[in-house]
Amino acid sequence: MINTYNESSLHNTLKKLYSLTIQGNTEQQIDKWICDVIGPDGQIVEIQTGSLAPLYEKTRALLEAGHPVTIVHPIIKTKRIQTIRQDGSIQSTRKSPKSESIYSCLRSITKMYPLLLTPGFILELPEITITESRVLTDAPVQLTNKSRRHLRNWIKTDKKLEEIEKTHRFCTAEDYLALLPVTTGSTFSVPDIQQCFAAMSKPPADARKYTGLLIWLLLHMKLITCIKTEGKKKIYSRV
């Protein structure tokens, strides 16, 4: 099949699920672009498990040509790590302490901010559980993209989808403004938002850490505005 040689099981499974959901076809070409799924009504679905930045030009061009586009960007809520020996036997399986949320995905989402409120564009963020497979190596190795600061004696070979817990869907200004805590006042600062998250009984993972990025995104989408500065603190309000 076209353009599938570098896809993980996670990507392929999500692509098949969405093709069944919208009764669409996979790996279809529109103009110069190969699209993951195209529905019978022309709806395009792109599955992106990594950064959204590489999809910007493709998405912009498709939207400008009048094609509705949905980008599916999974949030890894739970990850199990399966370590495999070179003979194929399983050495261990453990749960990773890391957990993503909508807020920890903001850095990737910000790359797409000029398109987020474009008519026809939808962003879906499914919260998922995956199993990541790692094969042991004889000695510590570097990855082909040279991204490791410290060499490891394993290489990642696959990611498999185990469960979809729920899906967050964004297409309107209200959807993105809902990322602010419900207790946010009519005017607010970054520390105010962080305090609102801290006061929650179960705050989203990384919400306080990425509050500044959330403000950046809403500012660039022109959904909030800075109304004044108090010392070094900027005060914002909804537009």
Summary of the structure (lengths in Angstrom):
residues: 239
radius of gyration: 20.2
end to end distance: 46.7
largest distance: 63.4
contacts: 673
relative contact order: 0.13
helix: 26%
strand: 38%
